[in-house]
Structures are given as structure tokens and as C-alpha cells.
């Protein structure tokens, strides 16, 4: 029964993530934590995120900005490996609280960045990749942060979705490889990740026709609703553990 719930939420999360460029992890992570516990949920989501990002690259292949991707990934990938090692040393309830607070705090942070209309270059992308890559290694998803960063670089719609996905793919591959070396990716975890990721991949293809119809205001409201709801669920899970 728990897998049916995960698959249903995963399909919705994959579709919404395919529309706005992120959010799949934010929606799905609370369900995975309840089903598998926080320590298993993180590596499961890492595998699922790899599959989700790969599918978004396939859908928008011709629009990927490989220069921005390379600048972000060259620092973000090794930083994610370091963050993943930090995660292993944390107690489960600390992980849940950190993820919940992170999601909620990112709402005003995103608005602050958007209000100042930052214009970023490749050097900025590399510097931010170092910081956000490390945080991604710990808190599962930094889509709410990377979204305004890639938008501030000048990417929109398909170019934004595909380039953010390509950059995130490099970060999550590094994170998953670290989990593997630390013994956190046994076959049962890989199996759970593949099942979860399959629905996220399907959602990316369903989402494509809707991308061009999404208004900026709708994008922001949807993103913030996902962040707030999932953050509250994570804090609730930590409080009731």
C-alpha cells in the first residue's frame, strides 16, 4: 500500500516538477520519510532525483546551456559529496527538523533574491555551486534556491528547466556515489529509488505541454505552497517521532 501512495504522489510531483523545474523532492520527501524513515529516505530520493533530472534533460535537450551547467557543477558536485558525508553523522530527528526549517526559510529568501533582480555570470554560478552543492548533500533538495539563481543568469522556460536539471544531475550523481561508498545504497535502497524515480520521469514528459502556459505569478505561488506545505510536514514528522 505504501508503494501505491509513493507512486501516486511521485507522478504528481514529477509533473509539477517538470512544469516549474523543481519541487519533486519537496513534495515527495515527506512521504518517503514517513514510509522509510529519514536515513533511508535521503538516498532513495537521491536516486529518484537522478532519474527525474535526466528525464528533464531529455525532454528539453536542445535548450540546455552547457556553459552555465559546467560552471555550477564543477564546484557543486564535490561539495555535494562533502555534504553527504556530513549528513551521515547527524541524528534522524535533526535531519527532519533541518529539512523542514530549510524549506520554510527559503520562501522569504527566494522573494528577497527575486526583488533585487540579480544578474549572475559564470563566476557567480561556480561560487554558488560550491555553497548550494554542500547544502544539497545534507537537505535533499535546494530547488527553491537554485531556481532564482538560474533565472537570474537569464534562463527561462525550457532552457531553465533543462540547465537546472543538468546541473542538479551532476550534483546528485556525486551525492549518490558518496552514499554508495558509505554503505548507504544497498540493493533494497536502489530498488526503492528506481521505483520512486520511474514516476518522476513519467511526470516530466506529461508536464512539457503545460510549461509554456504557466504564468510567472502562478509559478511563484505554486513553488511557495510546495515549500511551506512540505516544510510543515517535515517538522510535524520530527515532533511526533
Secondary structure, DSSP 8 states (H G I E B T S, - for coil): -HHHHHHHHHHHHHHHHHHHS--HHHHHHHHHHHHH-HHHHHHHHHHHHHHHHHHHHHHTGGG--HHHHHHHHHHHHHHHHHHHHHHHTS-HHHHHHHHHHHHHHHHHHHHHHHHTT----HHHHHHHHHHHHHHHHHHS--HHHHHHHHHHTT--HHHHHHHHHHHHHHHHHHHHHHHHHTT---HHHHHHHHHHHHHHHHHHHHHHHHHTT--HHHHHHHHHHHHHHHHHHHHHHHHH-
